[in-house]
Amino acid sequence: MQTNRKKQEPAYAETLPSVVDTTGTVKFSSDSLQISEIDSAAFTYLKTSGPKQHDSLFYIKDFGKVKKMLKGRVVFSGYNENADLDSTIDGEFVSSIRFKNGKLHYYKTYDSVDRIERVTDVAFVAYYPSEDILFCEGGHSSDYSFNLNTGEQGGEVGNPGYIRYNPSKNSRLNGYFPGQECDEYFIQKKTGTGFKSIFNLRDAFSFLEKENLYFCFMTDVFWYDDHTLYFKHVYFPNTEPVSKFYRIRIRKI
């Protein structure tokens, strides 16, 4: 998917009103990334004047349809009276997967308290055909995905609903909810074997702890160009949310 494209002239205004300051304040800087906090006026202007954003990825939530599409690759099961997954019982729980790379996996975990194997409760939510990703829900409403092509799973895959590609589609934002309060986010780069994570944004946003905040939820995400990402950050320290606006400039990827 990675191609050598000629640089295109932006089809949006580059001259900003004098009252809008998009420079912001640098909060983090390294050889790879620079993060700046900007105000809401600059964020709103950039979002409305910047390039048109693509819609999120297409997905299918019809379990019956997906079950037929993935027949021979994914076995879905229900629980029997012994609390075991049984492929003869209809259900939306993932029992086993045969990935395209030939790997066969049964999803079980070891309970160190009862000293027995337990099947991981991972249930169907949606299928993203363009990415060949099966998106499921695990314990504590956590996101759990399987890349049916590569065999990657969990945090390696993220939640495809969080994916936002840059214009050239050679980099993207991804993330997922791990089941514990705040989301995880990371920047991925396209390689010969798919997208690989190169930046964990929680690490880069550790400066928020000095402000008694915590990196939590990214909303209103958009790419201004191939190397610049904007978003609104929301954190709930109490009942009222605290919102800030940021620009991530990727210097080296």
N, C-alpha and C positions, 0 to 999 in steps of 0.2 A: 504493500500500500504506500510505502514511502517513495516519493518521486522527486525529481529535480524540477521544481517549478520556477518560472520567472517571477520576480517580485511584481506584484500587482499594485497599482496605485489605489489607495483607499477611496471608497465611494462615499466618504462622509467628511464633514467639516473638520479641518485641522486647526483652524483659528478659534481659540477659546475666548469667550467674553472676558474682559479685563477684570471683572469682579470674581471670576472663578479661578481659584488656585488649585491646580492639580499636582503640584510638587509634593506637598505633604511633608511629613516628618519621618526620617529614616529610623526604623526601630531595630532592624537586623540587617547585617551586611556580611557577605562572604564572597569567595571567588565564584560561587555558583548561583547564589540568590541574593536579592535585595528586597526587603519588605518595608513598605512605607505606610504610615497611617494618613489617610486623607479625610476631608470633611464630607458631610452628606451632600452638600451642594455640588462638589466636584464629582462625587460618585454618580449622582443623578444625571448630571450633564453628560458624563462619559458613557453611561449606559444608554441614554436616549440618542446620542449623536454617533455612537460607535457602529461597527458593522453588525448586521442582523445576526442574531444568534440562532443556531440550529436547534430543532426540537430534541427532546430526550429520545433515547433509543426505543425502538418498537419492541413490545413484549406481548406475550399471550398468557392470560390468566385462566383460560378455560382448561381445567385439569383433564377432562376427558379427551380433549383434542390433543393436548401435550402428551398424554400417556400413549396415544396412538402414534404420534410423531416420533417418540423416543423408544418405541417398542424394540426390544433386542439390545438396547443400550442401557436403559435405566429400569430397574424393577421397583415398583411401588407396592407397599404392603400395608396391612392393618395389624392391630395387636390381637392376639388370642387370649384365652382365659388365663394363660400362664405369663402374661405380660411379655410375650415374645413376638417379634415381627413375623408374620405369616403371609407368604406371597399368595396363598389361596384366599386370603381375606382382603376385600377391597379397602383401600386406604390411601392416603396421600403422603405417607411416610416413606423416605428413601431407604430401601433395603440394600441395594447394591447397584454399582455402576460399572459398565465396561467402557473405558475411555477409548478414543480413537487411536491412541498410541499403544493399545493392547493391554493396558493396565486394568486389572480387575480389583475392585475394592469393596469390602463389606464394612459398613460403618458401625463399629462397636467401640466402646470405651471400657476401661477396667475400673471397677469401683473398689478403691483401696479399703473402704470401711467394711463392706460386706464380702470383699474378696471374691467377687464374681464379675463376669463380663456383662455389660449392659449395652443395649443398642442405643446409639445416640439419637435423641429425638430431633430429627431434622425433617420438616414437613414442607411440601411444595407451596410456593407462592406464585412464581411466574417463570416463564422461559423466554430468553432473549435469543431468537434464532440468528441474528446477524453476528452475534458474538459467540454463539453456541454455549451460552451460560445458563445453567439451571439455578435459579435463585430460590432459596429456602429460608425458613425461619427456625432458629434453634431455641435453646433455653433462654429464659429471661427476655424473650422477644428479640434475640440477637439475629443479625443478618448472617447467613451462611450460604455461600455460593460455590458452585462447581464449574470449572471450565472443562466441558466435556471433550474438548480437543486435546488439551495439554495434560490434564490430570491434576492441575492446580486446584486448590480449594481454600475456603476460609478467607483469611486476611490477604492471601496472595492474589485473590480474585477481586475482592471487594464487592460492593453492591452496584450492579450495572446501572441502577437508577441514579447513582451519584456521578456517573461518568459525564465529563464535559470535554470534548476534543478542542484542541486549538485549530485555527483555520486550515492548516496543512495536514492535520490529523496524524502528526508524527509525535505528538505529546498529548497528554490528557490529565485531567484531575480525576481522581477516583477516591472512594472512601467507603465506609460501612459503619454500622452500629454494632459494637461488640457486646452489648447487653449491660453496660455499666455507664450510665449517665450521659457521657459525651461521645460524639462520633470520632472516628479516626479518619484522617485524610492524608493522601500522598500524591505526588506527581510521578507519572509513569512515562517512560520513553519507549517508542516502538523499536523492536529489534527483529532479527531474523526469525525468532521463535515466539513472537508476540510482544505484548507490553510488559515491561519490567519496572518495578518501583525503584526510583533513584533518590527521592527526597521524602522524608517523613515530616509533614508540616508541624506536627506537635512539637518536635525538637526545635524547629526554627522559631516557633512562637512561644518558647519558654519565657521570653521577656514579659509576657502577660502576668506571670506569677508575682513580679515586682509591683504590679498594679492591683494585686489581690483578685486577679481574674484567672480564668482557665480556658485554654483553647477547647472550644466545644462544638458550635454549629456554624457551618458556612451556608449562607443563603444568597439569593440573587447573584449567583456566580456567572461571570462572562469573561471571555477572552477578548481583549482589544486588538491584539495581533498575536503572532506565533510565540512571542516571548513574554507577554504581559497579561496577567490575570487579575481581575478585580472581584471583590466580594464583600458582603456584609457579614460581620461576625456577631453572633448572639450568644450571650452567656446569662444564666439565671442564678446569680449568687443568692437571691432571696426569691420573693414572689414576683418582683419586677425585673424584666430583662434589661441587660446592659448591651447596647449595640455600638459597634465601631466599624469603620470602613477601611479596607486595606487594598494595596496594590502589591502584587508579587511580580518582580521582574526577574526572569530566568536569564542569567548571564552565561552559564555554561551547562550543557546538558549531555 
